Amino acid sequence: MAGHSKWANIQHRKGRQDEKRGKIWTRIIREITVAARAGGGDLSTNPRLRLAVDRAKAANMPADRVKYNIDKATGSVEGITYEEIRYEGYGIGGAAIIVDTMTDNKVRTVAEVRHAFAKFGGNMGTEGSVAFQFKHCGQIIFAPGQSEDKVMEIALESGADDVVTDDDGAIEVITSVADFEAVKNALEAAGLTPDDAQVTMRAENPIEVTGDDAARMQKLLDAIEDLDDVQEVYHNAELDTEDL
């Protein structure tokens, strides 16, 4: 299937994440904490924790720090209790935005998220106002130039739901959340190393945002992502990176 061109957006997002490496570690630690507390500290029986630890390794987090935070979450060390809260809203041009947070003070968090939306041209919505425009799924991305036939063969044989080739040649493998690890492992075993792989909220109907609107949208996204309690920000805006 042919799809929207999103490779430039992916590279742009990864570049901005690299600039905020310290904040990425903080978010990964919170995810490890919540995953371990909910499902235990055994990686073999806790897929959410396995994904969090994989993210920690990809971000070059030391193994002893990972272990400490797992122990902390499972009761070996006294710690803070985090609550997961999702907010929804609208960005520039009506673009849909989902904000996932982990917080020990939800009054503070909602005030900060609402302020960021209002200050940079967005609007907070109610629960469910935009979530229907996204699909909770696994997403595995290969850079342009990878063999589409080989990716498609391995992905579909190992349980992927779909394989989408974007306009710029990037290949996107879409899986259920349950099958994400199996498909990713099968692709890597076949020598196909993805450039990006995560369980995400995938926009079903992306919208193009260009010119001044693209720059304004990026400022809004940056303001939300910079909040200490924010874990992930999902949106359906395909930004023209030349305008940023």
JONOR-V609262 format. One record per helix or strand. SS is the DSSP state (helix for helix, strand for strand). FROM is the first residue (numbers start at 1). LEN is the number of residues. If there is no record, write none. Layout:
ss:SS from:FROM len:LEN
ss:SS from:FROM len:LEN
This chain:
ss:strand from:2 len:2
ss:helix from:7 len:13
ss:helix from:21 len:19
ss:helix from:43 len:3
ss:helix from:47 len:12
ss:helix from:63 len:11
ss:strand from:83 len:8
ss:helix from:92 len:3
ss:strand from:96 len:8
ss:helix from:106 len:14
ss:strand from:123 len:2
ss:helix from:131 len:3
ss:strand from:134 len:9
ss:helix from:148 len:10
ss:strand from:162 len:5
ss:strand from:171 len:5
ss:helix from:180 len:10
ss:strand from:196 len:8
ss:strand from:207 len:3
ss:helix from:211 len:15
ss:strand from:230 len:6
ss:strand from:237 len:3
ss:helix from:241 len:3
